[in-house]
Amino acid sequence: MSHQTADRSDAIVRAGAILFALGAVATLVTFVPLFLDLTRLPTAAYWVCMTMPLGLLVSLVGLLVSARAQKRRAQAAAQ
């Protein structure tokens, strides 16, 4: 069971990292036209930027799942 939980939490953290990276790139892409006085991107492009905090949240949830599983394993080993 612990190996399965570790795999699940690792997958959650990786998915969060991918979402964060996607949001970071989208943020850079959407802010460049504002600084260079180019035409603005559509509003949907700015919504893609919201994947950055979403990715951070998903990664933190994955770390929480991993920490809780590790704590359960430590308590089981102590008993």
Helices and strands as residue ranges (DSSP letters): H 2-35, H 43-48, H 51-78
